[in-house]
Amino acid sequence: MTKNQERNLIVGLDIGTSKVAVIIGEVLPDGEITVVGVGNHPSRGMDKGGVNDLDSIIRSVQRSLDQAELMADCQVTSVYLSISGKHISCQNENGMVSINDEEVTQEDVDNVIHTARSVKIPTERRILHVLPQEYAIDVQDGIKSPIGMSGMRMEAKVHIVTCANDMAKNITKSVERCGLKVDDLVFSGIASADATLTNDEKDLGVCLVDIGGGTTDIAVYTNGALRHCAVVPVAGNQVSSDIAKIFRTPLTHAEQIKVQFANARSAAVSREENIEVPSVGGRPSRSMSRHTLAEVVEPRYQEMFELILQELRDSGFEDQIAAGIVLTGGTASIDGAVDVAEATFGMPVRVANPLAVKGLYEYIKQPIYSTGLGLLHYGARQLMNRENDRSERLGVTSFIGTVKSWFKGEF
């Protein structure tokens, strides 16, 4: 078995409330990703983005990891890990610096971002991401890439995403107990956006809604940059729980019924169509109306979308998302979800599979894998940035060596 570094492998680990997904990708010299291994196992020990049973989640991670390693014929040593939960919060901040030598360098950009991120964060929280939105040089604003431009003063607007320190420690611990190193913690909403949204949508203004089992992640982009993110603690498990209680069936069967037969729009379901519903305690299964199932599911989806709409309104970005709403995640795949969402939001809605990549794409072209594949995109960017930095350092070292050889008379 090869290790991560030997094949330029990166690994995305998405620990959700309902499933643990591992995706192994190989980064090619041109920066493209080839998926070489996939593992998926039901999640045990997570609730609404938080760990509530460490041993159970360790077993779930290990089984999913074993599947992916076997498929990719490699040994995973480190992962990019997703994190979600209602403890996630965000803020937009500004920073300002004087420009050295009247021309912006990478050092100036690093300094202005450092200034912007130097806001006071409570000790019980940690910074996950500091994402540049745009720059301004003197009187010119809206600059995307300021390096090389002339001016006296530069300002940066950044989006800062934070999480609860204890929540981050617990989910990291569950991975480290499997003998893995966490390369980086990534908010799952940002990862899903990387895997599903197009640049045109981000430029025009779009809201990504990733509906998982325990939480719903929201990420709003305008003018190509992340402006707002949040987590709503209502998702697919609430739908399954309603089905289990009203139909009096075990929760595992309720989940299967939701996936196979549920429709979020009751008007689209015939009253004559019936389904078999398993009972509890060894009682015989019963025949129930599929229309009744839709009547159970529809209000929950309406409630979920109304909470998301309220979050959008509170953020102030509701009128800036001309590209509409993009749904992803396992709970977004249900029939009728788009219709209910369009009626609630009053704007275009689509369900997004992860954007195509090379390799085993057929295994992961479902909304449930959006976060996992997004972690690979995130990791690939980090890898390419490190390679570029290494190349620059080697270039400087080579130049210094050449200068030294001049003075020694060896050139």
N, C-alpha and C positions, 0 to 999 in steps of 0.2 A: 504493500500500500504506500502511496506517495503522501507527503504532507502538503499543507496549504501552500507554503512558499515555493515548493519545487515546481509547481505547475501554474503559478499565479492564480491560485484558487481563492475565491471569497465565498463566505457562507452567510446567508440570511436566516435568522432564527426568529420566527414569529410565535410567541407564546400567547395564545388567546384564551378566552373563557371556555370556548367549545372545542378548539383544536390547537395542536402544536404542529407547525409546519417548518420544515428545514429545506432550504433550496441551496444547492451548491453550484456555483458558476465559475467558469474559467474566463479570465480577462485576456483577450487576444491582443497582439501588439498594436492594433489600430484602435483599441479601447472598447471594441464590441464585446458583448457577453455571450458565452455559450453555456447553457444550462446542462450540467452533466449528472446531477443527482437530485432526487426529490424524496422527502420523507414526510408522512402525515400520520398523526395519531390523535385519538380523542384526548382532550385536555382534562386532567383531574387536578384539583388543587388551586384553581384560579377563580376569582369572582370579581367582575367589573374592573378588570385590569390589575387587581391586587392578589398577592399570594396569600392563601388561607390554609394551605397544607403543603409544606415544603417537600416532604418525602414523596407525596403523590405527584407533584409537578416535576420532580427530578426523574421519576420513572417515566413519565410521559415524554419528557425531553429526550431521555436516553433511547427510548424505543423509536422515536421519530428520527433521531440522529443515526441509529444503527441502519435503518432503511436507506437513508440517503447515502451513507458511506458505502454500503454494499453496492448500490447502483453506480456510484461514481468511482469505485475502487480507489478510495483514498482514506486517509485518517485526518479527521477534522481536529484542529488545535485551537482555532479561534473563530468567533462569530460576530456579526453585527446583529444586535439584539433590539427588538422593538419594545416600546413601552407605551402604555395608554392608561386611562383612568381619569376620574373627575378631578384629580389633583393636578392635572396638566393646566398650566395657565400661560398667558402670553402678554407682551407689552411692546409697544413701539417706542424707540428711543433715538436721540440725536447725539452726534459727537462732532467736535470741531477741532482742527489743528492748523497751524501755519505750514505752508508748503516750503520745503527746503529747496534751494537752488532754482526756485521759480518754475520747476517742472515736477509733476507728480511722479513719484517712484513707488515701487511696491512697499517700501518701508513707510512712506506716507500713508498709504492705504491701510496697512497693518496698524499704524498708530491711531488713525481716526476711528477705526473699528474698535480698538482697545478702549479709546476714550468713550465711545458710545456704550460699551458694555460695562463700564465702570460704575453703574448704578448700584445702589445698595440693595442686595438680595438678602432676605431673612436667612438666618443660619440653618433653619430646617428645610431650606430649599436649595436646589442646585440648578445651574444653567445647563440645558441640553443643547441648544442651538443659538447662534448669533448669526442671522442671515441678512446680508446687505440688501437694501431695497433700491436705493439710488443715491447718487452723490451730487453735490453742488460745489462749483468752484467760482468764488467771487459772486458775480450776479447771474451766472448760468446754472440752472438747475436741471433735474431730470437726466443726469448723466449716468449711463450704465457702466462704462469702463473708463475711469479717469486717468489711467497710467499714460504718461507722455504728454498730457495736457499742461498748459501753462497757467499760472495764477499765483495768488498770494495766500489765499485761505481756502481750505476745503472743509465741507460739512458732509457727514454721512447720516443717512437714516437706516436703522437696522430693526429687525424683528427678533425679539428675544423670547425663547420658549424655555420655561422652567418646569421642574417637577419636584415632588416631595422627596427629600433625601432618603427617608426610611423605605419608601416604596421602591426606589431605585436600588437600594442596597439589597432588599429581599429578592427581587427578580434577578439581580446579578448573582447573588449567592446561589440561587437554584441552578444557574448555568455553570458556575465555577465548581460546584459539587460534582458535576459530570466531567471534570477534568478539562474544562474549556476556559479560554481567556476571552473576555469581552473587548473587542476592538473599539466599539463605540455603542452608546445607547442612542436610539433614534426614535423620535415620536412617530408612532405608526401612521398617523394621518399624513405626515410629510412623505413617508416611504410609499404609501399608497398613491399619493399624488404623482410621485416620480414614475410610477409604473403605469399610470392610466391617463394622465392629462397630456394634451398636446401643447406645444408652445403657443399656438394660435389662441387656444382657450385661456391660457394663463395671461396672455397679452390683453385679450378682450375683456376678461373678468369672468371668473368661474368659481363655483363653490363645490368642492369635493365632499361627499358624504359617504363615509365608509362604515357600513352597518355590520357589526360583528355579532357575537353571541351575547356579550355582556355590556359592551359600550358602543357608542356611535361617535366616530371621530369626524371633526369638521375642519376643513382647511380652505381659506378664501384667498384667491390670487387675483390681483389686478395689475396691469402694466408689467406683467412678467415676474412679479415678486409676491412673496407670501405676506399678507397683511393681517390676517387674523386666524387663530386656531382655537379649538375648544373641544371638550368631550362631554357628550350627553349620556348619562348613565341609564339609558333605556335602549334596548336592542332586541335581538332575536329570541333570547331566552325567555323574555316576558311573554312573547307570542306563544312559545311552546308551553309555558306554564299555564296560560289561559286555556289552551286546548286540552291539556292534561286534566285540569280541574273540571271543566264543563263537560268533556266527553268521558270523564272518569276512566282514564287510561294511563299506564305508566309513562313517565316523562320521556324515556327513550323512544317509545312508540309515538308519543305526541310529536317529537322532533321529526320522525320519519313521515308521519302524516302531513306535517307542515311542508316538508320538502316535496313530497310526491303529489299532494292533492290540494293544498291551500291556494286560495286566490284572494288578493287584497281588495278586490272589487266584487262585491256580492252580486251586483246587477249582471255580471258577466257569466254567472254560474246558474245552470238549470236546477230547478227545484226537484226534478225527477231523478237526478243522478245520485246514487248512494255509494258509500264506501264501507268497507269492513273495519271496525274499530276493536282492537284487542281490549279485554277487560282486565281487572286486577283480581288477585286472589284465586286464580285458576278458574274464574267464571268464563262461560263461553263468550266469544266475541259477538258484537252486535252490528247491525246495519244502521248507519247514520247518514243523514242527508249532507251532501257536499255543499249545498247552499247554506246550511246551518254553520258549517265550518267556516265559510267565507264571512258570515255575519259575526263570527267570533274574532276573526283575524282583522277585518277591515277597521274597526275602531282603534285597535292597537297601532296600526300603521298610520292612521290619521293623527293619533296623539303624538307619535314619534315625529312625524313631519311637522306638526304644529310647534313642537318644542324646538326643532331645528330652525324653523322660520322665525321664532321669537329670538333665538340666539343671533340670527342674521340681522334682525332689526336692531337689537341691542348693540351690535358691533358697529352699526352705521354703514354697512357695505351692501345692504339689500339692493339698492338702486344702481350698484356698480358692477353687477355680474351679468353682463349682456350675453355671455355664452351659456348661462343657465346653470343647472344643477347636474352633477355627474355622480351617480350612485355606484358604489362597489361594495365588496364584502358579501359573505354568504347569504345574509338575510335580504340583500337587494335583489336576488335572483328570482324571487317569488313572482308568479303571474299576477298581473294587475298592479304591481308596485309603482310602475311608471305612471299609470293613469291616476292613481291616488295622489302621487307626488305632484304631477302637473296641476291637478285641481287645487292642491293646497298652496303651492308656491306661485302659481300663475305665470310660469315661465317654462322654457324647454327643459326636458329631463331625459337623460339617457343612462342606461346601465352599462358600465365599462368593464370589459375583461382587461387583463394586463396587456400592454402593447407587445407586439411580437418580438421575440429574440431568437437567437440560433439555438440549436440543440434540442432538448426535450420539451419544446414549447407545448406540444400536445398534452403533456402531463399537467401543465400549469395554466392553461388558457381559460381559467375560471376566476370569477371575482374573489373567491376565498383565498387565492394566492397573490392578490395584489400587493399586500404588505410585504410578503416574503420576497417577491421579485423586486419591489422597490428598494428593499435593503441591499440587494445586489447592485442596483444602479448607484445607490449612495456609496457603497464600498468601492465600486469601480472608480468613481470620481476621486475618492480619497487616495486610492492606489496610484492613479495617474498623476495627481498633485504631488505625491511623494516622489514619483519617478522624475517629474519635471524639476523638483527642487534638487534631487540628487544630480541630475544632469547639469544644472546651473553651478552647483558646488564643484563638480568635476571640471567644468569649464574654467572656473576661477582658479582652481588648483593648477590646471595645466598652464594657464597664463602666467601665474606666479613662478612656476618652474621654468618657463621660457625666459622670463626676465632674469631670474637668478643665473641661468646659463649664459646670458649675455655678459654679466659682470664677471663670470669665471672664464670668459673667452672660449666657451664651448659651443656657441651657436654659430 
